[in-house]
């Protein structure tokens, strides 16, 4: 958690101290997270989770930083084991306009995952990269869809990586 706050605060200071004014960004996303695991892992966890996320960040002319918190509902797998996935992190975001209404979006960041199960809790962190598109209704409201890949630093019970597909809204102030 300390890494997350340090990166987010440093990025926030950099973006709010720029000569121009950085925009505050609020957002909400829905995710489908797919966990790359071995079969042993499936005995106490699902391999995919439906998640929701809250996003807070800053944007300065297409370059930004976004902090996020994601969580799933409790899931029950085929072996009657309950599990829940939560994560938080920070992404540096680059938006490249392709037209007045459509931007290509890429991101690079840090993420920390926590998988809570009936048997035990697992935690890992890692590098997160993403790419997608953003449809701008106007300069304040946009819809964004992204693909994210997270390479985890610790392989716990053959938990190797997490792939996510998301769709959400961004509002700039």
Secondary structure, DSSP 8 states (H G I E B T S, - for coil): -HHHHHHHHHHHHHHHTSSS--EEEEEEEEEEEEEE--TTGGGTS-SEEEEEEEEEEEEETTEEEEEEEEEE--EE-TTS-EEEEEEEEEEEEEEEESSSSEEEEEEEEEEEEEEEESS-EEEEEEEEEEEEEEEESSSSEEEEEEEEEEEEEEEETTEEEEEEEEEEEEEE-
